[in-house]
C-alpha cells in the first residue's frame, strides 16, 4: 500500500499530512507539537520532533546562575569574553542535535488463529537528528547543508536485528539502525542538489498516494510500517509558479515483506515453498530514475510525474526447485516497471463565492491523484490506480474545539492481464473500491483524539479501524494510546486478521 496509507491507515500515524510532506521535502524538522504516534508508520515514528521550552528554560536558568551564556538562548557572556569550550559544545548541540527516546507496547487480543503467536511485543525506539549548514552565505540563500536522521529500534521479538549490510536495506529483518535521511545538499538560491539516503513524498493525497513510488516500504509488521530511505541523487529547481525535480537511484532496494511465522505473515497459507528473490543485476543503462514537474496557478497545484525502474515488490513465478523429487516452488522476481502519474490540489474557493458560504468553500480542500503502471514482461498486470478526496476543518465545532475530516475514495483497475497464476492480493493493490477516512478532534494543541478507518467495497466488504489519542504531557513528554481492529470474512484481506487486533501504547521523551 503506497504513500500515506502506510503511515496513516495501515500504520495509523499522523505524519503524512500535506504539511508534513512539505517539511520532509524541505528538510525541516517535524514540529514537537505533533505528539506521539499511536499506530506506527512511515513518517509517524516516535522519534520525530524536537525539544521544548521546559528543557531549554532549565539549562538557560542554570547558565544564568553561573554567569555564563551558551549562545543559544542563555544569558549573554560579557562582551569580548570567549565562551568556555564546554559551553560552546553545549550551545552547538542544542542548536543542531535533536531526537527522542521512547517505548512502545503492542498487545494483541489473541495468540493468533492457530494459537501459536506471542500476544505482547516490547520495543524501544530512539531517534537522533542533526540538521545544519556546513557553509552558507550571509542571507542563507546558498551553501552546503548536512541533514542526518537516524532511526534506532530494538524489540524482544527480533523484528529488528543487527546492523545494516551494504548501502541498501535488503535483509529479511529490519536493521537496528537505519538512516531515515542522510543527505548532503548544495543550495544555490533556486537550485538544490542533494545526494545520500533520501525519502521522497510525492502526491497530494492524504491517506494514499498512487504517484509516490520512489521509496520501498518496510512491511515486516504489516500495520506498523515505514518507508525505507534509498541512496539517490536529486536536483530540484523551485520558482514562484513552477518547479522541477529529477531523481536518480543507482541501487535497488526491495520492500520488506511480512516476516515468516510472525503476525500478518502474507505467505503463511502458501501451499508450496517460496524462495528468497535475488536482486536485479546492475546495468548502467537501467539505473532507476524519476522526474516531477509542478505548477501553481490560479489557486491550483498541479504536477505530473514519471518513474522508470524496478518494482520493489516481487512477482511470483512457478519453478521446478528439485528435479529429482519434482518439487514445485515459487521463485519471486523483480520486474522492471514504468509509471506515469499526475495529481492536483485546490480549494472550492476557486468558484469565487462571497459571504459565509464563500468562507466555507474556501476551507474545503479538494485533491486527487492517478498513476498508471506498465510492467515489462508477461507476469504482472498493467494497472491504473486513483484517489480523490476532500479535507475540511470545523473551527470551534464541539465545545469550541476543532474537528478535522479527511475523506477519500481509492480505486484500482487492471488494463492488461498478466500471467500471474497464484492467488492473493499484492500489497500495493489492496485498495480496490476503498473508502478511507480520518477524523481528528483536537481539544487543544496538546490533546487530540483521532479515528482512522478503511473500508474495501470491492467484493466482500472488509476493513480496518484505528482509534487513538495523543497527549503532549509536557513540551518533552508525549503519550499515545491506540488500537487496531480488523473486520470482514476470513477470505478477505482485512478479515483474515480479525484475531490479530491489538492495543498500542507509546511513550516518548523528546529533546
C-alpha positions in Angstrom: 0.0 0.0 0.0 1.6 3.2 -1.2 2.0 6.6 0.4 0.2 7.8 3.4 -2.0 4.7 3.8 1.2 3.0 5.1 1.6 5.7 7.8 -2.0 6.7 8.4 -4.3 3.7 7.6 -2.1 0.6 7.8 0.1 2.4 10.4 -2.4 5.0 11.6 0.2 7.7 12.2 -0.3 11.4 11.5 3.0 12.1 9.8 1.7 12.0 6.2 -0.4 15.1 6.1 0.4 17.7 3.5 2.3 20.0 5.9 4.5 17.0 7.0 5.2 16.1 3.4 6.2 19.7 2.6 8.5 19.7 5.7 10.0 16.4 4.6 10.7 17.7 1.1 12.2 20.9 2.5 14.4 19.0 5.0 12.8 20.8 8.0 12.4 19.2 11.5 8.9 18.0 12.3 7.2 20.1 15.0 7.3 18.9 18.5 3.6 19.5 18.9 2.7 16.6 16.7 2.6 14.2 19.6 3.5 10.5 19.8 2.3 8.2 17.1 -0.2 5.6 18.2 -0.1 3.2 15.3 3.3 3.4 13.6 4.2 4.1 10.0 6.5 5.9 7.7 6.7 9.5 8.9 4.9 8.6 12.1 7.8 7.4 14.1 8.0 8.2 17.8 11.4 9.8 17.2 10.2 12.8 15.3 10.1 16.3 16.8 12.4 18.4 19.0 12.9 19.8 22.4 10.6 22.3 24.2 10.6 25.3 26.5 10.8 23.5 29.8 14.0 21.7 28.7 15.5 25.0 27.4 14.4 27.1 30.4 16.1 24.7 32.9 19.5 25.0 31.3 19.1 28.7 30.5 18.4 29.4 34.2 21.4 27.2 35.1 23.7 29.1 32.8 22.4 32.4 34.0 23.1 31.4 37.6 26.6 30.6 36.7 27.0 33.9 35.0 27.9 32.4 31.6 25.9 32.4 28.3 25.7 29.5 25.9 24.9 31.5 22.8 21.6 29.6 22.2 19.1 31.3 24.4 21.1 31.6 27.7 22.4 34.7 29.5 24.8 36.7 27.4 28.5 36.4 28.1 30.5 39.5 29.0 31.4 41.5 25.8 34.7 40.2 24.4 34.9 37.2 26.7 35.2 33.9 24.9 32.8 31.1 25.8 34.1 28.2 27.8 34.7 25.1 25.5 32.0 23.2 27.3 29.5 26.0 26.8 30.4 26.2 23.1 29.8 22.4 22.7 26.6 22.5 24.6 25.3 25.5 22.5 26.2 23.7 19.3 24.4 20.5 20.5 21.3 22.4 21.5 21.1 24.1 18.2 21.8 21.2 15.9 21.1 17.9 17.7 17.6 16.8 18.5 15.8 13.5 18.9 13.8 11.3 21.2 13.9 8.0 23.1 10.7 6.0 23.6 9.0 2.8 24.4 6.2 1.0 22.6 4.0 -1.9 23.8 1.9 -3.9 21.3 -0.6 -6.2 23.0 -2.8 -8.4 20.8 -6.2 -9.7 21.7 -5.4 -13.4 21.0 -2.5 -15.7 20.2 -3.4 -15.9 16.5 -5.7 -18.3 14.5 -3.5 -21.3 15.4 -2.8 -20.1 19.0 1.0 -20.2 18.3 1.9 -16.5 18.3 3.0 -14.3 21.2 0.5 -11.8 22.4 2.8 -8.9 23.5 5.8 -7.2 21.9 8.0 -4.6 23.6 10.0 -2.2 21.5 12.5 0.6 22.3 12.7 3.4 19.8 15.1 6.2 19.5 15.9 8.9 17.0 18.8 11.3 16.6 18.8 14.3 14.2 21.4 16.6 13.0 20.5 19.5 10.7 22.8 22.4 9.9 24.7 24.4 7.4 28.4 23.5 6.9 28.9 26.6 4.8 26.4 29.2 3.9 26.0 32.8 2.6 25.1 35.7 4.9 21.5 35.6 3.7 21.3 31.8 3.8 20.3 31.6 0.1 23.3 29.5 -0.8 25.5 27.0 1.0 26.3 23.4 1.8 23.9 21.6 4.2 24.1 18.3 6.1 20.9 16.6 7.3 21.0 13.3 9.2 18.1 11.5 10.8 18.8 8.1 12.4 16.1 5.7 13.4 17.0 3.2 16.1 14.8 0.2 17.1 15.2 -2.9 19.2 12.5 -5.3 20.3 12.1 -8.7 22.1 10.5 -10.4 19.0 13.5 -10.0 16.7 11.8 -7.7 14.2 15.0 -5.6 14.2 18.3 -7.5 14.2 21.9 -6.4 13.6 23.4 -3.5 11.7 22.9 -2.6 8.0 24.8 -4.6 5.4 25.6 -2.6 2.4 24.0 0.6 1.1 20.5 -0.9 0.5 18.2 -2.3 3.2 17.6 -5.8 1.9 17.7 -8.1 4.9 14.7 -10.1 5.9 14.6 -8.2 9.3 14.9 -4.6 10.0 18.4 -3.3 10.9 18.5 -1.9 14.4 19.9 1.4 13.0 18.9 2.8 9.6 19.0 6.4 8.3 15.6 7.9 7.7 17.7 10.6 6.0 21.4 11.2 5.5 22.0 13.8 2.8 24.5 16.5 1.7 22.8 19.4 -0.1 24.2 22.1 -2.2 21.8 25.1 -2.3 22.2 27.9 -4.7 19.2 30.2 -4.5 16.5 28.4 -6.5 18.6 25.2 -7.2 19.1 22.4 -4.7 21.4 19.4 -5.5 21.1 16.6 -2.9 22.9 13.3 -2.5 22.6 10.5 0.1 19.8 8.4 1.6 16.6 10.1 0.8 12.9 9.8 1.3 10.5 11.4 -1.2 6.9 12.5 -0.7 5.1 12.9 -4.0 1.4 13.4 -4.4 -1.4 15.4 -2.9 -3.4 12.5 -1.3 -3.7 12.5 2.5 -4.2 8.8 3.2 -2.9 7.1 0.0 -0.6 8.3 -2.8 -0.5 6.3 -6.1 2.2 8.6 -7.5 4.6 8.1 -4.6 6.7 5.2 -5.9 10.4 6.0 -5.2 10.8 4.6 -1.7 10.1 0.9 -0.9 8.1 0.0 2.2 9.0 -2.0 5.3 6.1 -4.4 5.8 7.8 -6.5 8.4 4.9 -5.7 10.7 2.1 -5.0 8.1 0.4 -2.5 10.3 3.5 -0.8 11.7 5.3 0.2 8.5 7.8 2.8 7.4 9.3 4.0 4.2 12.8 2.9 3.5 15.3 5.6 2.5 17.2 4.9 -0.7 20.6 6.0 -1.9 19.8 8.6 -4.5 20.9 11.8 -6.1 18.3 14.6 -6.8 18.2 18.0 -8.4 15.4 20.4 -7.6 14.6 23.8 -9.2 11.9 25.8 -7.5 10.4 29.1 -8.7 7.3 31.0 -7.7 5.0 29.2 -10.0 6.8 26.2 -11.3 9.2 23.5 -10.0 11.1 20.6 -11.4 12.7 17.6 -9.6 14.9 15.0 -11.2 16.0 11.8 -9.2 18.5 9.1 -10.0 18.6 5.9 -7.9 21.6 3.8 -8.8 21.0 0.9 -6.4 18.0 -1.3 -5.9 16.2 -1.6 -2.5 13.3 -4.1 -2.1 10.2 -3.7 0.0 10.5 -5.9 3.1 7.7 -8.5 3.2 5.9 -9.5 6.4 8.2 -11.8 8.4 7.5 -15.5 8.1 6.0 -17.0 11.2 5.0 -13.6 12.6 1.8 -11.7 12.8 0.4 -10.7 9.4 2.5 -13.3 7.5 1.2 -12.9 4.0 2.7 -16.3 2.9 1.6 -18.4 5.8 -1.1 -20.1 3.6 1.1 -20.8 0.6 0.8 -24.5 -0.5 4.3 -24.5 -2.0 7.7 -23.3 -0.8 8.6 -19.7 -1.5 12.3 -18.9 -2.4 14.1 -15.7 -1.5 14.2 -13.5 -4.6 17.5 -12.2 -6.0 18.0 -8.5 -6.6 18.1 -7.4 -10.3 21.6 -7.4 -11.9 23.1 -4.0 -12.0 23.2 -2.4 -15.5 24.3 1.2 -16.1 21.7 1.6 -18.7 18.9 0.6 -16.3 19.5 3.0 -13.4 16.2 3.9 -11.8 15.1 7.4 -12.4 12.2 9.7 -11.8 11.0 13.2 -12.6 8.3 15.5 -11.4 7.1 18.9 -12.7 4.9 21.2 -10.6 2.7 24.2 -11.5 1.0 26.6 -9.2 -1.5 28.8 -11.0 -5.0 30.3 -10.3 -5.5 28.5 -7.0 -4.5 25.1 -8.4 -1.4 23.0 -7.5 -0.8 20.5 -10.4 2.0 18.1 -11.0 2.9 15.4 -13.5 5.5 12.7 -12.7 7.2 9.6 -14.1 9.3 6.7 -12.8 11.3 4.0 -14.5 12.9 1.3 -12.6 12.1 -2.0 -10.8 9.0 -3.0 -8.8 10.2 -3.2 -5.2 7.6 -6.0 -4.6 8.4 -9.3 -6.3 6.2 -11.1 -8.8 5.6 -14.9 -8.2 7.0 -17.3 -10.8 6.4 -21.1 -10.5 9.7 -23.0 -10.9 11.0 -26.6 -10.5 13.2 -26.4 -7.5 14.0 -30.1 -7.1 14.1 -32.1 -10.4 14.6 -35.4 -8.5 11.6 -35.1 -6.2 9.8 -33.0 -8.8 9.1 -30.2 -6.2 7.4 -27.1 -7.4 8.0 -23.8 -5.7 7.6 -20.0 -6.1 10.7 -18.2 -7.4 9.9 -14.5 -7.0 11.4 -12.0 -9.4 11.5 -8.2 -9.5 10.1 -7.0 -12.8 11.0 -3.7 -14.4 8.1 -1.2 -14.5 7.3 2.3 -15.8 4.9 4.6 -14.0 3.3 7.8 -15.2 1.1 9.9 -12.9 -0.5 13.2 -12.2 -2.0 15.0 -9.1 -3.8 18.2 -8.2 -5.0 20.1 -5.2 -7.2 23.2 -4.8 -10.0 24.6 -2.7 -13.6 25.3 -3.6 -12.8 28.9 -3.1 -11.8 28.9 -6.8 -15.6 29.5 -7.6 -15.3 33.0 -6.1 -18.4 32.7 -3.9 -18.7 35.6 -1.3 -20.0 35.7 2.2 -20.2 33.0 4.8 -20.7 30.3 2.1 -17.6 31.5 0.3 -15.6 31.2 3.6 -16.8 27.6 4.0 -16.0 26.7 0.4 -12.5 28.3 0.7 -11.8 25.9 3.6 -12.7 22.8 1.7 -9.6 21.3 0.1 -10.1 19.0 -2.9 -7.3 16.7 -4.2 -6.7 13.8 -6.4 -4.1 11.5 -7.9 -3.9 9.0 -10.7 -1.0 6.7 -11.8 -0.6 4.0 -14.4 1.9 1.2 -14.1 3.3 -0.6 -17.2 5.2 -3.8 -16.5 7.9 -5.3 -18.7 7.4 -9.0 -19.3 4.3 -11.2 -19.1 3.9 -11.8 -15.4 2.5 -8.7 -14.0 -0.7 -6.8 -14.8 -0.7 -3.3 -16.2 -3.0 -1.3 -13.9 -4.2 2.2 -13.1 -4.8 3.5 -9.5 -6.5 6.7 -8.5 -7.7 8.5 -5.4 -9.8 11.6 -4.8 -10.9 13.3 -1.6 -11.6 16.3 0.5 -10.2 17.9 3.7 -12.1 20.2 5.9 -11.7 21.6 9.5 -14.6 22.9 11.5 -13.4 25.5 14.0 -14.9 25.7 17.4 -17.4 22.9 16.5 -17.6 20.9 19.7 -17.1 22.8 23.0 -15.1 25.4 21.0 -12.7 22.7 19.8 -11.7 21.9 16.2 -12.7 18.9 14.2 -10.9 17.8 11.0 -12.3 15.4 8.5 -10.4 13.7 5.6 -12.5 11.6 3.3 -11.1 9.8 0.2 -12.1 7.1 -2.3 -9.4 4.9 -3.9 -9.8 2.7 -6.9 -7.7 0.2 -8.9 -8.4 -1.1 -12.4 -6.4 -3.7 -14.5 -5.7 -2.5 -18.1 -3.7 -5.6 -19.2 -4.0 -9.0 -17.6 -0.6 -10.6 -16.8 0.2 -14.3 -16.5 0.4 -14.4 -12.7 -1.1 -17.8 -11.7 -1.0 -17.6 -8.0 -4.0 -16.4 -5.9 -3.7 -13.5 -3.5 -3.6 -9.7 -3.4 -0.4 -7.8 -4.0 0.3 -5.4 -1.1 0.4 -2.4 -3.4 -3.0 -3.2 -4.8 -5.1 -3.7 -1.7 -7.3 -0.7 -2.1 -9.9 -1.5 -4.8 -13.1 0.5 -4.3 -11.9 1.6 -0.8 -13.4 4.4 1.3 -10.7 5.9 3.6 -11.3 8.4 6.4 -9.5 10.2 9.2 -11.4 12.2 11.9 -9.4 14.3 14.3 -10.9 16.0 17.4 -8.4 18.5 18.8 -9.2 19.6 22.3 -6.1 21.8 22.2 -2.6 21.7 20.7 -1.6 19.1 23.4 -4.6 16.7 23.4 -6.3 15.2 20.4 -8.5 12.2 19.6 -8.5 10.5 16.1 -10.2 7.8 14.2 -8.6 6.3 11.0 -10.6 3.7 9.0 -10.5 1.9 5.7 -13.5 0.0 4.1 -12.9 -2.1 1.0 -16.1 -2.3 -1.1 -14.7 -4.3 -4.0 -16.1 -7.8 -3.5 -17.0 -8.8 0.1 -16.8 -5.8 2.4 -13.9 -5.8 4.9 -12.0 -3.1 6.7 -9.8 -1.7 9.4 -10.3 0.8 12.2 -7.7 2.5 14.3 -8.9 4.8 17.2 -6.2 6.7 19.1 -5.5 9.5 21.5 -2.3 11.7 21.6 -1.3 13.7 24.7 1.6 16.1 25.0 2.0 15.9 28.7 4.8 18.5 28.6 6.8 20.0 25.8 9.1 17.0 26.0 6.9 14.0 27.3 4.5 12.5 24.7 2.0 9.7 25.3 -0.1 7.8 22.8 -2.7 5.1 23.1 -4.4 3.4 20.1 -5.8 0.2 18.8 -6.0 -1.8 15.5 -9.3 -3.6 14.8 -10.0 -5.7 11.7 -13.3 -7.0 10.3 -14.7 -8.9 7.4 -15.0 -12.5 6.2 -11.9 -14.8 6.7 -11.2 -14.9 2.9 -10.9 -11.1 2.6 -7.7 -9.1 3.1 -8.5 -7.4 6.4 -10.9 -10.2 7.5 -8.0 -12.7 7.7 -6.5 -10.7 10.5 -9.7 -10.5 12.7 -7.9 -12.4 15.5 -4.8 -10.1 15.3 -6.4 -6.9 16.7 -4.3 -5.1 19.3 -3.7 -2.2 21.6 -0.7 0.0 21.1 0.8 2.2 23.8 3.6 4.8 23.2 5.6 7.0 25.5 8.5 9.2 24.3 10.8 11.8 25.7 11.9 14.4 23.1 14.9 16.7 23.3 
